[in-house]
Amino acid sequence: MTVDAHHHVWDLSVRDQDWIKGPGLRPLRRNFTLADLAPEARAAGVDRTVLVQTVTVAEETPEFLALAAGHDLVAGVVGWADLTRPDIADELSRLRELPGGSFLKGIRHQVQGEPDPQWLLRKDVQRGLAAVATAGLVYDLVVLPHQLPACAEVAHALPQLTFVLDHLGKPPIAAGEHDPWASALRALAALPNTVAKLSGLATEADPASWTTADLRPYTDTALEAFGPDRLMFGSDWPVCTLAATYSDVCTAMAELTADLGDADRHALFEGTATAVYGL
């Protein structure tokens, strides 16, 4: 069985997804629900998933927790909370007490949209991150390559918190560039409280013409840096549909990890996510 450690859902009748802008993202401007995902996930052998936040809106996390409580596919939620609020510890406790609150496994913020590349190193942010650790949650990092050095610095400063790097830090696959992304990734991986997701890579390549060969230098670097026991598979559905079907993403990841032994494949496709998120 497989854990999909990274996917989203949204209902545009509930709220707009203001990041879906421009003609390139137009196919995403519709509703994507668990009812849409479930048959594709089941067909691919996925039996558990982690539902991840999409917008910095406080109401979304309680909605996701309720979805998890009502659907046997979702085993965990990575929600959003304002790390800089003085009562962040109380807010995390409140979320855990809501219906479905036991499904809250992590917190994420759209750091990739912060103009300050050192945002993670702000004192108020680090205070919030410490509260995430105290609450027994992990922290998902959605960042761009130039923000990876700050990720390593904050992970070093907060060894009690597990940091999960989404999408390998969005390497510049379409441009065919490897460094300085690879060096920054290795520096982050050198810290024992970091793990990463093999997710969202097809959309960092050329969405219209990517192949597994385009992705392999980046997945191989991640496998070398983190090892399979600190990596996890994520589909990044429905964003992945800009470049591939759910089945295509699963097939590509199977091809890219075909040389791994059974134990390593189990870790990457199930064990790491189960352990890190406490599924």
Secondary structure in CASP SS format (residue, H / E / C, confidence):
PFRMAT SS
TARGET T0000
AUTHOR 0000-0000-0000
METHOD secondary structure of the structure
MODEL  1
M C 1.00
T E 1.00
V E 1.00
D E 1.00
A E 1.00
H E 1.00
H E 1.00
H C 1.00
V C 1.00
W E 1.00
D C 1.00
L C 1.00
S C 1.00
V C 1.00
R C 1.00
D C 1.00
Q C 1.00
D C 1.00
W C 1.00
I C 1.00
K C 1.00
G C 1.00
P H 1.00
G H 1.00
L H 1.00
R H 1.00
P H 1.00
L H 1.00
R C 1.00
R C 1.00
N C 1.00
F E 1.00
T C 1.00
L H 1.00
A H 1.00
D H 1.00
L H 1.00
A H 1.00
P H 1.00
E H 1.00
A H 1.00
R H 1.00
A H 1.00
A C 1.00
G C 1.00
V E 1.00
D E 1.00
R E 1.00
T E 1.00
V E 1.00
L E 1.00
V E 1.00
Q C 1.00
T C 1.00
V C 1.00
T C 1.00
V C 1.00
A C 1.00
E C 1.00
E H 1.00
T H 1.00
P H 1.00
E H 1.00
F H 1.00
L H 1.00
A H 1.00
L H 1.00
A H 1.00
A H 1.00
G H 1.00
H C 1.00
D C 1.00
L C 1.00
V E 1.00
A E 1.00
G E 1.00
V E 1.00
V E 1.00
G E 1.00
W C 1.00
A C 1.00
D C 1.00
L C 1.00
T C 1.00
R C 1.00
P C 1.00
D C 1.00
I H 1.00
A H 1.00
D H 1.00
E H 1.00
L H 1.00
S H 1.00
R H 1.00
L H 1.00
R H 1.00
E H 1.00
L C 1.00
P C 1.00
G C 1.00
G H 1.00
S H 1.00
F H 1.00
L E 1.00
K E 1.00
G E 1.00
I E 1.00
R E 1.00
H E 1.00
Q C 1.00
V H 1.00
Q H 1.00
G H 1.00
E C 1.00
P C 1.00
D C 1.00
P C 1.00
Q C 1.00
W H 1.00
L H 1.00
L H 1.00
R C 1.00
K H 1.00
D H 1.00
V H 1.00
Q H 1.00
R H 1.00
G H 1.00
L H 1.00
A H 1.00
A H 1.00
V H 1.00
A H 1.00
T H 1.00
A C 1.00
G C 1.00
L C 1.00
V E 1.00
Y E 1.00
D E 1.00
L E 1.00
V C 1.00
V C 1.00
L C 1.00
P H 1.00
H H 1.00
Q H 1.00
L H 1.00
P H 1.00
A H 1.00
C H 1.00
A H 1.00
E H 1.00
V H 1.00
A H 1.00
H H 1.00
A H 1.00
L C 1.00
P C 1.00
Q C 1.00
L C 1.00
T C 1.00
F E 1.00
V E 1.00
L E 1.00
D H 1.00
H H 1.00
L H 1.00
G H 1.00
K C 1.00
P C 1.00
P C 1.00
I C 1.00
A C 1.00
A C 1.00
G C 1.00
E C 1.00
H C 1.00
D C 1.00
P C 1.00
W H 1.00
A H 1.00
S H 1.00
A H 1.00
L H 1.00
R H 1.00
A H 1.00
L H 1.00
A H 1.00
A C 1.00
L C 1.00
P C 1.00
N C 1.00
T E 1.00
V E 1.00
A E 1.00
K E 1.00
L E 1.00
S C 1.00
G C 1.00
L C 1.00
A C 1.00
T C 1.00
E C 1.00
A C 1.00
D C 1.00
P C 1.00
A C 1.00
S C 1.00
W C 1.00
T C 1.00
T H 1.00
A H 1.00
D H 1.00
L H 1.00
R H 1.00
P H 1.00
Y H 1.00
T H 1.00
D H 1.00
T H 1.00
A H 1.00
L H 1.00
E H 1.00
A H 1.00
F H 1.00
G C 1.00
P H 1.00
D H 1.00
R H 1.00
L E 1.00
M E 1.00
F E 1.00
G C 1.00
S C 1.00
D C 1.00
W E 1.00
P C 1.00
V H 1.00
C H 1.00
T H 1.00
L H 1.00
A C 1.00
A C 1.00
T C 1.00
Y H 1.00
S H 1.00
D H 1.00
V H 1.00
C H 1.00
T H 1.00
A H 1.00
M H 1.00
A H 1.00
E H 1.00
L H 1.00
T C 1.00
A C 1.00
D C 1.00
L C 1.00
G C 1.00
D H 1.00
A H 1.00
D H 1.00
R H 1.00
H H 1.00
A H 1.00
L H 1.00
F H 1.00
E H 1.00
G H 1.00
T H 1.00
A H 1.00
T H 1.00
A H 1.00
V H 1.00
Y H 1.00
G C 1.00
L C 1.00
END
